[in-house]
Amino acid sequence: MIEVTNQPPPLENYNLFLSDAALREALKRENAGWASENLERLGQRLGTPEAIAAGVEANREPPVLKAFDRYGHRIDEVDFHPGWHVLLGLAMEAGLHTGPWAAPREGAHVARAAGAYMLAQIESGVYCPVSMTYACVATLKHAPSIAAEWLPRIFSRDYDPRFRPVTQKTAALIGMAMTENQGGSDLRANVTRAEFYRNVGDRHYYKLTGHKWFMSAPMCDAFLVLAQTAAGPTCFLVPRWTPEGARNAIHIRRLKDKLGNRSNASSEVEFEGVHGELLGEEGRGIPTIIEMGNYTRLDCAIGSSGLMRQGLAQAIHHAQHRRAFQKFLVDQALMANVLSDLAIESEAATVLTMRLARSYDESDEAALAFRRLVTPAAKFWICKRGPTFAAEAMEVLGGNGYVEEFNLARIYREMPLNSIWEGSGNIMCLDVLRALGRSRAALEMIVDEVREAVTEDRRLAAFVATLRDSAQSADESHARIFVRNLVLALQAALLIRHAPCEIADAFCATRLVGDGGGAFGLLPSGTNTKAIIARAAPALN
């Protein structure tokens, strides 16, 4: 029998939280240090072989649509792998779906962001209903009667996967159905119609008829849906069951065969007189839903940052245990340059997402302006860097990285989704320009944010001066350049102020000066790669 040698052990039985210095430091800095003990426990559970295997198996055996029962009755149910239920239950137990709303306190959104960041590393599919449920609360509050009925179950940390009316359940999850095949991101082009049919007290019921090209996590208990009334696009809550206890007429035509995110069901549906309840005002559906969109966009940045961290952890772990040409890979100068560059990119993404999450804990005018501008910007650039990052991390593992048994292939397939979901890159950049158009003071707020770091690094000072000048002439055709530079300035400032000097210096040298060409492993000579890798390396228990 051939003896297998020179292969790294699996990266398991490790604590995702304790192994991540950048995350732990950001948690304390952004007012959520009180959550460290709970996050340490979550990090340990997510790093077990059982949790890791649950994610692998749930992707290997994707959800299955059961449109009809054996007698031909329409049931429109979806069966998920047991691993899906295990991880979704773990996420809800940790409060990642609604913890900051159910138990508000300083730093609650940051603490939740840290947990979601770790969850995404193990399985991004279950992150989808967790994110939508988290984001829906801001919208449900537009209708106090609906909120009073639904929020107690949404806030529950039980996981109740039973398909039955929500009044018979201990917990609820919320999805969304916005996109139609003829409109895509242009929600005003939607053609699904909503017709009023009755009032019950202060609640207004409608019948919805039409289709949705994407409805995520179709076994959620209800969905936020946009449909047209005479007044224009309007937001509705559409439950899976009617108030009378009948299955709502949400007919699942098929489940999408996706590149990644395969453990999660994404569906194409038809509405045939579906019962829905008005949320907000008729014709004001897009403004009603937009706050929910901000939270899910935040989660796209968090999710991509988490996937970067997992790709980095896998790459460093492999390089620490794999020998080639008489040395471990991690001790070879060029590989160390690549790994260090990946570590710098990962830390830059982490510190910005946690700083952004802090703005969701704050309600003053500056915080609101910060998140209005930085949420789409961070989503654009962090998510755009994701696929390139994953490809480089995969390459560290060589041929093994390209094999499905190793999770780098799954991460690579997962990465593009966060860039597409909740508005693609162009939509994000145009959103940033709109935010600047509404308030020219918004850019000065960013300048104030980075002012302390500017005094410490001449490269950042020159970069910010150019950024301010370019803001005056920023147009659609150059929006991506401007938004990239906005994010790089924020990341550089955060690293200068809070990261070890070797990380901040290398970031500024390669991201603010010249053109790195988009590849990794281009750090200048003299970079302390050993220290950077040691800071980022995962540690087995």
matplotlib code that plots the C-alpha trace (Angstrom):
import matplotlib.pyplot as plt

x = [0.0, 1.3, 2.1, 0.7, 3.2, 3.8, 0.0, -1.2, -3.8, -7.3, -7.9, -10.4, -10.6, -9.6, -11.3, -12.2, -12.4, -9.2, -7.3, -8.2, -6.3, -7.7, -11.2, -10.7, -9.0, -11.7, -14.4, -13.0, -12.2, -15.8, -17.5, -18.4, -15.7, -18.4, -19.4, -15.9, -16.9, -19.9, -18.1, -15.2, -17.8, -19.3, -15.8, -15.0, -18.3, -17.9, -14.4, -15.3, -15.1, -18.9, -19.8, -17.3, -18.7, -22.3, -21.4, -19.6, -22.4, -25.2, -23.4, -22.8, -26.6, -28.4, -32.1, -34.8, -38.1, -41.3, -43.9, -46.6, -47.4, -47.9, -51.6, -51.0, -51.8, -49.7, -47.4, -44.4, -42.0, -38.2, -36.2, -32.8, -29.9, -29.7, -26.4, -28.3, -30.6, -27.7, -25.9, -29.0, -30.0, -26.5, -26.7, -30.1, -29.0, -26.2, -28.6, -27.1, -30.5, -31.9, -29.7, -29.1, -32.8, -34.0, -31.4, -30.1, -27.0, -23.8, -21.8, -24.6, -24.5, -20.7, -20.9, -23.5, -21.2, -18.3, -20.5, -21.8, -18.3, -17.3, -20.5, -19.8, -16.4, -18.1, -21.2, -22.5, -25.8, -27.4, -26.1, -28.7, -31.9, -30.0, -29.1, -32.6, -34.2, -31.8, -32.4, -36.2, -36.7, -36.1, -38.8, -41.4, -41.3, -43.1, -46.2, -46.6, -49.5, -47.5, -44.4, -46.4, -47.5, -44.2, -41.3, -41.6, -41.1, -38.5, -36.6, -36.8, -33.5, -35.2, -35.0, -38.3, -38.1, -41.7, -43.8, -46.9, -48.7, -46.5, -49.0, -48.2, -44.4, -41.9, -39.7, -39.8, -37.5, -38.1, -37.0, -37.4, -38.7, -37.9, -36.3, -38.3, -36.8, -37.6, -36.3, -33.4, -32.1, -34.6, -37.4, -39.7, -39.9, -41.6, -45.0, -46.4, -49.7, -51.4, -55.2, -56.7, -59.4, -60.1, -59.2, -59.0, -58.7, -55.6, -54.2, -54.7, -54.8, -54.1, -54.0, -50.7, -50.5, -47.3, -43.8, -40.4, -37.3, -35.4, -37.0, -34.3, -34.7, -38.3, -39.0, -38.9, -42.1, -42.8, -41.3, -41.0, -42.3, -42.6, -45.7, -47.4, -50.5, -52.1, -49.8, -46.6, -44.2, -45.5, -44.0, -45.9, -45.4, -46.4, -46.6, -46.4, -49.8, -52.9, -54.6, -57.2, -54.5, -54.3, -51.2, -50.6, -50.6, -46.8, -46.0, -42.3, -41.6, -38.1, -34.9, -32.0, -29.0, -26.3, -22.6, -22.2, -24.3, -25.6, -26.8, -29.3, -32.4, -33.0, -36.3, -38.4, -42.0, -45.4, -48.0, -51.6, -53.7, -51.3, -52.4, -50.2, -50.3, -49.4, -46.1, -45.8, -47.7, -48.9, -46.4, -43.6, -42.4, -38.8, -38.1, -39.8, -37.5, -34.3, -33.3, -33.5, -31.3, -28.7, -28.4, -28.1, -25.5, -23.6, -23.9, -22.4, -19.3, -19.2, -19.7, -16.9, -14.6, -15.3, -14.7, -11.4, -10.4, -11.2, -9.3, -6.3, -6.5, -6.5, -3.6, -1.4, -2.3, -1.3, 1.9, 2.9, 2.7, 3.6, 7.3, 8.8, 12.4, 13.6, 11.7, 8.1, 6.2, 5.7, 9.5, 10.0, 10.4, 8.1, 5.3, 5.7, 5.2, 2.0, 0.6, 1.5, -0.2, -3.3, -3.2, -3.0, -6.0, -8.0, -7.2, -8.1, -11.5, -12.1, -11.3, -13.5, -16.5, -16.4, -16.0, -19.0, -21.0, -20.4, -22.2, -25.3, -25.1, -25.1, -28.0, -26.4, -26.3, -22.6, -23.1, -26.2, -24.2, -21.2, -23.2, -25.2, -21.9, -19.7, -22.1, -22.3, -18.7, -17.5, -19.8, -18.4, -14.7, -14.5, -16.8, -14.9, -11.6, -13.1, -12.8, -9.2, -8.3, -9.9, -8.1, -4.8, -5.5, -6.6, -3.3, -1.3, -2.8, -1.9, -4.0, -5.6, -7.1, -8.9, -10.5, -13.9, -12.9, -10.9, -13.0, -11.1, -13.1, -16.3, -15.1, -14.1, -17.5, -19.2, -17.3, -19.1, -22.5, -21.9, -20.9, -24.2, -26.7, -28.4, -27.1, -24.1, -20.9, -22.3, -25.4, -23.2, -21.0, -24.0, -25.4, -22.2, -22.5, -26.1, -25.1, -22.4, -24.9, -27.3, -24.7, -21.2, -20.5, -20.4, -16.9, -15.6, -17.0, -14.7, -11.8, -12.4, -12.5, -9.0, -7.6, -5.5, -4.0, -3.2, -0.9, 1.1, 1.6, 2.5, 1.3, -2.2, -2.1, -1.4, -4.0, -6.7, -5.9, -6.3, -9.6, -11.0, -10.1, -11.6, -14.9, -15.6, -15.6, -16.7, -19.1, -20.7, -18.0, -15.3, -17.4, -15.6, -12.3, -13.6, -15.3, -12.3, -10.1, -12.6, -12.5, -8.7, -8.3, -10.6, -8.8, -5.4, -6.4, -7.8, -4.6, -2.3, -4.2, -4.8, -2.7, 0.9, 3.2, 4.4, 0.8, -0.1, 3.1, 2.9, -0.8, 0.0, 3.1, 1.0, -2.5, -2.0, 1.1, 1.4, -0.6, -0.2, -2.0, -4.5, -2.3, -1.0, 2.6, 3.9, 5.0, 8.2, 11.5, 12.0, 8.4, 8.3, 6.4, 7.2, 5.5, 2.5, 2.0, 2.4, -0.4, -2.8, -2.1, -4.9, -4.0, -5.2, -6.5]
y = [0.0, 3.5, 5.6, 9.1, 11.7, 15.4, 16.3, 18.8, 17.7, 19.1, 22.6, 21.6, 21.5, 25.2, 28.3, 30.7, 33.6, 33.0, 32.4, 35.8, 38.7, 41.3, 40.3, 40.2, 43.6, 45.2, 43.8, 45.6, 48.8, 49.0, 48.8, 45.1, 43.6, 42.4, 39.8, 38.1, 35.1, 34.2, 34.6, 32.5, 29.7, 30.2, 30.1, 26.9, 25.2, 26.4, 25.0, 21.4, 18.6, 18.1, 21.7, 21.8, 18.5, 19.8, 22.6, 20.3, 17.8, 20.4, 21.7, 18.2, 17.4, 20.6, 21.2, 19.4, 20.8, 18.8, 20.7, 18.0, 15.3, 11.7, 12.3, 15.3, 18.0, 21.1, 21.5, 23.7, 22.5, 22.2, 19.5, 20.5, 18.3, 17.8, 19.7, 22.8, 22.5, 21.9, 25.1, 27.3, 26.2, 27.0, 30.5, 31.2, 30.0, 32.5, 35.3, 36.0, 36.5, 39.2, 39.6, 43.3, 44.0, 41.6, 42.8, 46.2, 47.6, 49.4, 47.3, 44.8, 45.1, 44.7, 41.6, 40.1, 41.1, 39.2, 36.1, 36.3, 36.7, 33.4, 31.6, 32.6, 30.9, 27.5, 27.8, 30.8, 29.1, 29.4, 32.9, 34.0, 33.5, 34.7, 37.9, 38.5, 38.0, 40.4, 43.0, 42.7, 44.1, 47.7, 47.4, 45.6, 48.5, 50.5, 48.5, 48.3, 45.8, 43.4, 43.9, 43.0, 39.7, 38.7, 40.1, 37.9, 34.8, 36.5, 37.4, 33.8, 31.9, 28.6, 27.0, 25.7, 24.2, 22.9, 24.0, 25.3, 28.6, 30.9, 31.0, 27.4, 27.9, 29.0, 31.0, 32.5, 33.4, 36.0, 36.1, 38.5, 38.4, 41.5, 40.6, 39.9, 38.6, 41.7, 44.2, 42.8, 45.7, 48.1, 47.4, 50.0, 47.8, 45.0, 43.9, 41.8, 43.4, 43.8, 44.3, 45.4, 43.0, 43.8, 45.6, 43.9, 46.7, 48.7, 46.0, 46.0, 42.8, 42.5, 39.7, 39.5, 38.1, 37.8, 36.2, 36.6, 35.5, 35.1, 34.3, 33.3, 30.7, 29.8, 27.8, 31.0, 31.8, 35.0, 37.3, 41.0, 41.5, 44.4, 44.6, 47.4, 49.2, 52.1, 54.3, 52.5, 50.0, 48.9, 46.7, 43.7, 41.0, 37.7, 34.7, 31.1, 30.5, 32.7, 34.0, 31.3, 28.6, 27.6, 27.3, 30.6, 30.4, 30.8, 28.2, 27.3, 26.7, 25.5, 25.9, 27.7, 25.6, 28.0, 28.3, 28.4, 28.9, 25.4, 24.4, 27.3, 27.2, 30.1, 29.8, 31.1, 31.5, 32.4, 34.3, 33.3, 35.6, 35.4, 36.9, 39.8, 42.5, 46.2, 47.4, 51.2, 53.3, 52.4, 53.6, 53.9, 50.4, 51.1, 53.7, 51.3, 48.4, 50.4, 50.3, 46.5, 46.6, 48.6, 45.9, 43.1, 45.1, 45.3, 41.5, 41.1, 42.9, 40.9, 37.6, 38.3, 39.4, 36.1, 34.1, 35.9, 35.0, 31.4, 31.3, 32.9, 30.5, 27.5, 28.8, 29.6, 26.2, 24.4, 26.3, 25.6, 21.9, 21.3, 20.8, 21.5, 21.9, 20.9, 23.7, 24.3, 26.5, 29.1, 29.6, 30.2, 33.9, 34.2, 32.2, 34.3, 37.4, 36.0, 34.8, 38.2, 40.1, 38.0, 38.5, 42.3, 42.3, 40.1, 42.4, 45.5, 44.0, 42.9, 46.2, 48.2, 45.9, 46.0, 49.8, 50.0, 47.7, 50.2, 52.9, 50.7, 50.8, 54.6, 56.9, 60.3, 62.2, 61.4, 57.7, 57.7, 59.7, 57.3, 54.2, 55.7, 56.4, 53.6, 50.6, 50.5, 51.5, 48.7, 46.2, 47.1, 46.9, 44.1, 41.9, 42.7, 41.7, 38.4, 36.2, 37.3, 36.6, 33.2, 32.2, 33.2, 31.2, 28.2, 28.4, 28.0, 24.5, 23.7, 20.9, 20.2, 23.6, 22.9, 19.7, 19.8, 17.9, 20.9, 24.0, 26.5, 25.4, 26.1, 29.4, 30.4, 29.6, 31.4, 34.7, 36.3, 36.0, 38.8, 41.1, 40.3, 40.0, 43.2, 45.2, 44.6, 46.7, 49.4, 49.8, 50.2, 52.8, 54.8, 54.7, 56.3, 59.1, 59.7, 59.9, 62.5, 64.4, 64.7, 65.9, 67.2, 67.3, 63.4, 63.4, 65.8, 63.4, 60.7, 63.1, 63.8, 60.0, 59.6, 62.9, 61.4, 58.8, 61.3, 63.2, 59.9, 58.8, 61.1, 58.5, 58.6, 62.4, 62.6, 59.9, 61.7, 65.0, 63.4, 61.7, 65.1, 66.6, 63.7, 64.0, 67.3, 65.7, 62.2, 60.9, 57.6, 56.4, 56.8, 55.9, 52.6, 54.3, 56.9, 54.3, 52.0, 54.9, 55.9, 52.4, 52.2, 55.5, 54.2, 50.9, 52.6, 54.9, 52.1, 50.0, 52.9, 53.6, 50.1, 47.4, 46.5, 48.9, 46.3, 45.7, 49.3, 50.2, 47.4, 48.2, 51.9, 50.9, 48.6, 50.0, 53.8, 54.2, 53.0, 50.2, 46.8, 45.2, 43.4, 40.4, 39.4, 38.8, 42.2, 43.5, 45.5, 44.2, 44.6, 43.7, 41.7, 38.8, 36.4, 38.7, 39.3, 35.5, 34.7, 37.2, 35.7, 32.0, 29.8, 27.8, 24.2, 23.3]
z = [0.0, -0.9, 2.1, 2.0, 3.2, 3.1, 3.2, 5.8, 8.4, 8.0, 9.3, 12.0, 15.8, 15.9, 17.2, 14.5, 17.0, 19.0, 15.7, 14.3, 16.0, 13.6, 14.5, 18.2, 18.2, 16.0, 18.3, 21.3, 19.4, 18.0, 21.4, 21.4, 23.6, 26.0, 23.4, 23.3, 25.6, 23.5, 20.2, 21.5, 22.2, 18.7, 17.1, 18.8, 17.7, 14.1, 14.0, 15.0, 12.4, 12.8, 11.9, 9.0, 7.6, 7.9, 5.5, 3.1, 3.0, 2.6, -0.5, -1.8, -1.6, -2.5, -1.7, -3.5, -4.6, -3.9, -5.9, -5.4, -2.9, -4.0, -4.6, -6.9, -4.4, -4.8, -1.7, -2.9, -0.3, -0.3, 1.5, 2.8, 3.9, 7.7, 7.7, 6.6, 9.6, 12.0, 11.0, 10.7, 14.2, 15.5, 13.8, 15.4, 18.8, 18.6, 17.7, 14.3, 12.8, 15.1, 18.2, 17.9, 17.6, 20.3, 22.8, 21.8, 23.4, 22.5, 20.0, 19.3, 15.5, 15.7, 17.8, 15.5, 12.5, 14.1, 14.5, 10.9, 9.6, 11.3, 10.1, 6.5, 6.7, 7.4, 5.3, 3.4, 2.3, 5.7, 6.0, 3.4, 5.5, 8.6, 6.8, 5.3, 8.7, 10.4, 7.7, 7.7, 11.2, 10.1, 7.4, 9.6, 12.0, 9.4, 10.3, 14.1, 13.9, 11.7, 13.9, 17.1, 15.5, 13.9, 15.8, 18.9, 16.7, 14.6, 17.8, 19.1, 19.2, 18.6, 15.2, 14.1, 10.5, 10.5, 7.5, 9.2, 10.0, 12.0, 14.8, 15.4, 15.5, 18.1, 15.6, 12.2, 9.4, 6.7, 3.0, 0.2, -3.4, -5.4, -8.7, -11.9, -15.1, -17.2, -14.7, -12.6, -10.5, -12.0, -9.4, -11.0, -14.0, -11.9, -13.3, -10.4, -9.5, -6.1, -5.7, -2.4, -1.1, 2.5, 5.8, 9.1, 11.7, 10.7, 8.5, 4.7, 2.7, -1.0, -3.6, -5.6, -9.1, -11.1, -10.8, -9.2, -11.0, -7.7, -4.3, -1.8, 0.8, -0.2, 3.0, 5.1, 6.9, 5.0, 2.4, 1.7, -1.8, -4.1, -6.3, -8.3, -7.2, -8.9, -6.8, -7.9, -6.4, -3.0, -0.3, 1.1, 3.7, 2.0, 4.4, 3.4, 5.0, 4.8, 7.9, 7.5, 7.8, 4.1, 2.0, 0.3, -3.5, -3.8, -6.6, -6.9, -10.6, -10.0, -7.9, -9.6, -10.5, -9.2, -9.5, -5.7, -2.6, -3.4, 0.1, -0.1, -2.3, -4.6, -6.5, -9.3, -8.3, -9.5, -7.4, -8.2, -6.1, -3.2, 0.1, 1.1, 3.7, 3.1, 4.6, 4.7, 2.1, -1.4, -4.0, -1.4, -1.6, -2.7, 0.1, 2.5, 1.5, 1.1, 4.8, 4.6, 1.6, 3.6, 6.2, 3.6, 1.8, 5.0, 5.2, 1.7, 2.9, 6.1, 4.2, 1.7, 4.5, 6.2, 3.1, 2.6, 6.2, 5.6, 2.3, 4.1, 7.0, 4.6, 2.6, 5.6, 7.2, 4.0, 3.6, 7.2, 6.8, 3.1, 2.2, -1.3, -2.3, 1.2, 3.0, 4.2, 1.7, 4.4, 4.7, 1.0, 0.3, -2.7, -1.0, 2.1, 0.0, -1.4, 2.0, 3.6, 0.8, 1.3, 5.0, 4.5, 2.2, 4.6, 7.6, 5.6, 4.7, 8.3, 10.0, 7.5, 7.9, 11.7, 11.6, 9.2, 11.5, 14.4, 12.4, 12.5, 16.3, 16.3, 15.4, 15.3, 12.0, 11.3, 11.7, 9.4, 6.8, 7.2, 6.6, 3.7, 1.9, 3.0, 2.9, -0.9, -1.3, 1.0, -0.6, -4.0, -3.3, -0.8, -2.8, -6.0, -4.4, -3.3, -6.4, -7.1, -3.5, -3.5, -6.7, -5.2, -2.0, -4.1, -6.0, -2.7, -2.4, -6.0, -7.5, -4.2, -4.1, -7.4, -6.0, -4.4, -1.3, -0.3, 0.6, -1.5, -4.6, -2.8, -1.5, -5.1, -6.4, -3.5, -3.8, -6.8, -5.2, -2.6, -5.5, -7.3, -4.5, -3.3, -6.3, -8.5, -8.6, -10.9, -8.7, -5.7, -7.3, -8.6, -5.1, -3.7, -6.3, -5.4, -1.7, -2.6, -4.7, -1.9, 0.5, -0.5, 3.2, 3.1, 1.6, 4.2, 6.8, 5.3, 5.3, 9.0, 9.6, 8.1, 9.4, 12.2, 10.0, 7.2, 9.6, 10.1, 6.5, 3.6, 1.0, 2.5, 2.7, -1.1, -1.8, 0.1, -1.6, -5.0, -3.8, -2.8, -6.1, -8.1, -6.1, -7.8, -11.3, -10.5, -13.1, -13.9, -16.3, -13.6, -10.6, -9.9, -9.7, -7.3, -5.1, -5.0, -3.9, -1.2, 0.3, 0.0, 1.9, 4.7, 4.9, 4.9, 7.7, 9.9, 9.4, 10.1, 13.4, 14.6, 12.8, 13.3, 11.4, 8.9, 7.7, 7.4, 5.6, 3.1, 2.4, 1.7, -0.4, -2.7, -2.7, -2.5, -4.7, -8.3, -9.8, -8.3, -11.3, -9.1, -8.3, -4.9, -3.9, -4.9, -1.5, -1.5, -0.3, 3.4, 4.4, 7.6, 6.0, 8.9, 11.4, 9.2, 8.6, 12.3, 13.2, 10.6, 11.1, 12.5, 15.6, 16.1, 19.5]

ax = plt.figure().add_subplot(projection="3d")
ax.plot(x, y, z, "-o")
ax.set_aspect("equal")
plt.show()
